[in-house]
Amino acid sequence: MLKALINCIIFTGYETLAGKIILINNDRIEAVIDPGSVPEHAEVIDCEGNYIAPGLIDLQIAGSGGFLFSSVPTPEVLKAITESIVETGTTGFLIAIPTNSPDVYDEVIRTVRANPHSAVLGLHLEGPYISTVRRGAHMKEYIRPPQKNELESVIASAEGIVRMMTVAPEACNEEIIRLLNDHGVVVAAGHSNATFREAVEGFRWGIRATTHLFNAMSQLHHRDPGLPGATFETENIYASIIADGIHVDYNMISIAKKIMKERLYLISDAVEENLNGAYMHVKQNDRFTLPDGTLSGSKLTMMKAVRNCVEQIGIPLDEALRMASTYPAILINAAERGKIIPGNKADLIIFNRDFEVKNVCLDGLFRY
């Protein structure tokens, strides 16, 4: 079925277009055309003057819809989490799994592998090869040194499901980093107490990104710039950031953006209330904490992060959208996402000037 989306302002990931029409053929974008070129047999959908952008991409979200996936990794919970996330305008995401036991890793891998969904891009294993000093909300007893045979077993069982892994550079050697890279896993530095030199060495070995910049890592210091300084200074390294004004002050996000430009991208790092099991998250007014008050996750959606970037930091809307779609898609080599161009997946978000999601298109099908 051919659909023509009219009366919209289009953010393609490259440019902003007005007075154009998006043609969707089944689950693909066929073209962006002039108004007079709409085929007669196309279903015309009036977008009522709203914005259209590529569906948002979140490379680190642990739960939604009332469930924390690592706590209840069942097919039913995966479906509930996915439906909840897609409704917010995020059409592609990695489920973040905190440092955990081998049994939990096995179970989440089996569930995701056996229940494929277009919006579930895979898993982001956050740990277990991280720093106990900078573990944040991660459980100390599950943190362990890298073991090649353990990692090879996880990679083999995952069959491509593990798309990203956060490690502490100072805890890993070159062999571990290269093993992950050789199997298509994007390696990120995080929950790390690395010195500047240790971080740069990890980047040289093949670490490609930094996880939630400034949070749970060695700090930017004038005698040793640490992991943040190494991230700033290494030109090909991306970094995710949590734009809720709580995890990172908005002024610091502005500074990081000026330095990193298109290398900085948004994540929600959102969790869900969970009062049982290994990871207990208590819902507060504007965040989640552990029972002892330790900051443990955000209440962000990706659209809220975009809004914060625009309204609180002054980042132009088109660039904030790229931070939430185009740049993360590039990082994980999701070539068919993050841009509105012919041949790409018809994953779109329609929203108004108040950043309210009016509709979500996933695989060419509208939700509402």
N, C-alpha and C positions, 0 to 999 in steps of 0.2 A: 504494500500500500504506500503510495506516494503522498507525503504531507508537505504543505507549504505553510511556514510560520511567518505571519505578516505582522506589521505594526509593532515593531520592536527596535530596541537599540542593542546592537550585537557587539559583544566583546569576544573577538576571535582567539585571543592569545597573542596576536600580533598587532591588531589595530582595532579601533572602535568604528563601527559602521552604523549609519542611520539611513533609512529609506531603502534597505535591502531586504531580501527574503531568503530564508533558509529552506532548502529542499531536503527532506528526509526520505530515503527509500529503504523500507524495512528497518534494519537496525543501523544504517549507515547514513552519514551526511553525504548527499549527492552533490550539492552545489550551493553557493551563495550567489543569488541572482538579482537582477533588476525587477521591479514590480510588473512590468509588462511582459515578462517571460514565463509566467506561471503556467504550467501545462493545464489543459482544461479538465483533465480527469483527477487532478490532485485534490485531496481534502485540505481545505483552507482553515487554518487555526489562527484566530485573532489573539495576539498577545497583549492587546490593550495598552500599548505604549510602554510596557515594562522592559526591563533589561533581560537579555539572554547571555549566558556565559557557559563555558565548558563545565560539566559537572565537577564538583570539588573533589579533591583527593587528599585523604588523611593517612599518613604513613605511620601513625601511632595512636591508636585508640583501643582501650582495654575492655570497654563495656558500654552498654546503652540499653534503653528499654527495660530497665529494672534488673539487669543481669551483668555480672562480671564473668567473662567467658572462662578465664582460667580456674574459676571456682566451680562452675557448672558447665563443663565442655560437652554438652549434648547437642544433637542435631536440632532439637526444638529451641534451645536457647540460642544457638547460632542463627536460626531463622528470625527469632524475635529481635536480636541485636541488629541484624542486617536490615530488617524492615524499619526499625527505629532510626538508624543512621541515615538510610536513604531518604527518608522523609524530610530530613534537615537540609538536603541538597548535596550531600556527599555521596557520589555515585561510584567511588572506588576507595577502598581502604585496606590497610594492613591491621590485623588484630594483634595488639601488643600483649605479649606474655611475659610477666615479670619473672625474675630469677626463681627457679622452681625445681622440683624433684624430677628425675628422669621419667617417672611414671606419668606425671602431669604433661610433660612434653610429648610423650608417646600418645596420650589420649587426645590432646588438642590437635596434633598432626593427623591422627586417624579421622577425627570428626571433620576437619576442614577438607581433607583429601576426599572423603566419601560423600561430601555434600557440597559440590561446587555451586557457586553463585557468581553471576557476572560482576557484582559489586565487591565481592571478597577477593582481593588481589593476592592474599596469602597471609603469612605470619611474620611478625617482627619479634624475634626473640631478644628481649632486653635482659641480657645476662645469659648464663650464670658466671661468665668470666669477667667479673667486674671488681672494683675496689671495695673492700670492706669499709675503708675510711669515708668514701663518697657514695655509700650505698643508698642514701636517702631513705625511701620507704621500703626498700628491698630487704628480704629476710637474710640475716647474716649466715644462718646455718646452711643455706642453699648455695652460697657463693663458693666456688671451687676453682682451682687452677685448671687451665685448658688441658685436655687429654685428646690427643689426635684420634685414637680409636673410638672414643665416645662421640666426638664430632663427626667422624666418618659414618658412624651408625645413624646419627640423627639425620645427616644429609641424605643417606641412602633411603631411610624410611620416609622422608619428607617428599621425595619425588618432585622437587621443585616448589613445594608449598612454602618453604622458608625463603622469603625474598629479602629479608634484612636482618642483621644481627648487630646489637650494640655490645661492644667489648671495651675494656680498659686497655689502652695501648701498652701500658707498663706491665700488664699481666700476660701479654701474648708475645709470641715470637713470630718471626717472618713466616715460618712454615704454616702456622695456624691461619694467618691472614691470607696467605696465598691459596690455601686449601679452600677457604670460603669463596674467594674470588673465582677460583677455577670452576666452582659449581654455581656461579651466577648469583651468589648472595652478596648484596650490597653491605659492606662492613662500615659501621659507624662507631666513632669513639664517644664514650659516655660513661657516666658513673665511674669517673676516673680521677685519680690524683696525679696524673702525668705532669712531669715538668715540660717546659717548652721543647726541650731537646727530645724527650721520649715521645711526645706527640708528633713532632715532625718526622721522626724515624718511622712511627706507625703509618703516617700518611705516605711516606716513601715506599713502604711495604705493600700498600694497596688499600688502606682505609680511605673511604671516599667522602665521608660526611661526619658531622658531629651531632650528637643527639641532645635535644633541648638545651641549646646554648645557654651557658651561665649556671644552669641548675645541675646540682650533683656533680661538680667537677672542680678541679684546681682553679683558683681564681686569678683574674688578671691582676698582676702585681708588677711594680716597677723593677724588682730584682729578678723576677722570673715570670714572664707573661703567661705561663701555664698553657692549658689546652685552649682557652679562648684566644690568647695571643697567637698561638700556632695556627688556629683556624683562620684568623684574620690574615695572617701572613702567607698562607699557602694558597695559591691562586685558584687551584682546581677543586678545592674542598667546599662542599655544601654544608649548611647547618640548618637544623630545624629550630624553631623558637615558639614558645607558648605565649600568645599575645592576649593575656587576660589581665595584665596590670598587677597581678599578684605574684606569679612565678618570676616575672621580669618586669621591672619598672618601664613604663612606656618610653621614657627618655633614653634608657639603655637600648631598647629596641631600635629607636631612631638612630642612635650612634652606630649600632651594628649594621643597620640597613645602608647607611651612607658608606660604610667600609666595604661590605660584602656585595652590595647591589643584587644581581640576579642569583647569587649563590645562597641567599637566605630564603627559606621557605617556612610555611606555617604548618603546625600540627595542633591538634586539640590536646593530646595527652589526657583525654577524658577517661574517667573511671565511672563506676556506678556504685551506689550504696551496697555494701556487702558486710553483714554482721556475723558471718560464720566462716570458718576455714582459715587458711594460711594468711590470706590478705583481707583484712577487715578495713573497709573504708566508711567513714562516718560523714554523712552529708551535713555540711555547714551552709550558711547563707550564700556564700559565693565561691565555695571550694569544697574539696574533700580532704579529710585528715585521717591519720591513724587514730586509734583510741587515745593515744598519749598526746595528741595534738600535732604530730609531725605532718607537714604538708604532703599529701599523697597523690593528688591528681586534680585536674581542673573540671569545671562544669561547662566548658566551652563547647560550642559547635564550630565547625569551620566557618560558617557564615557569620557568626558572632565575632570570630577572630578577624575576618575581613573587615567587618564594620569597625572594630576597634582600631585597626590599622588606618582606616580612612579618617575616622572622627577623632581619635585620640593622638595619633602620630602624624597625620597629615600626608600619608602615602596616597597617591592618586588611586582612584578606584580600579582602573585597568591594571595597574601594577600589583595592587593588593590581591586581585583575582589571580594574577599569574603566580603569586606566592602560594596560593591555595590550590592551584591546578597544574599550570604549565610546568613550573620548576620541579615539583615532586614527581611528575610524570617523566621528565627527562632523567632524573636521578635513578629511578628504578627501571628505566628503559621500557616504559609503557608507551610505545610510540603512537598508538591509536587513541590516546586519551590526552586531555589537557589543551586541545586546540580545536577550533571549529574550522575544519578544512575538509575538502572532498576526500572521501575514503575513510575518515575517522569514525569511531563509534558515535552513534547518536545518543550520547549521554550529555544532557543539558540541564541547566537550572534556570528557571524564570523567577525573577524577584523584582520588587518595586524599590522606589527611592528611599523607603524606610528599612530596607534590607529584610523585608518579609518575603519568605519563600512562597510563591504563588503556585508553582507547579514544578515537578521534576520529571524529566524524560530519561528513562533508562532503557537501553537497547531499542530506542525508537518508540517506546510505549510510554504514554503520559500517565502519571499516577492519579491525577484528579480530573 
